[in-house]
């Protein structure tokens, strides 16, 4: 689903693009961007133990993994030490 990200009264909200008209400052995410984010959320939630099923799009998850340059848990630990 296409999404519009918009700031409303100081809060960032995600809106159905089909149900809303574009406004200045909106960030438009097409179906491809929505799919990529959904896969990323699924991977994150699986890693944190919130869900147990693997992401549906395993090929996209594999491609995402090829771009990883550091481990988030290790980076957070280093940032917290400073």
Protein Blocks (a to p, Z undefined) as FASTA:
>chain_A
ZZddddeehiacdddfklpccdehiacddfklmmmmmmmmmmmmmmnopambdcfblmlm
mmmmmmpcbdfklmmmmmmmZZ
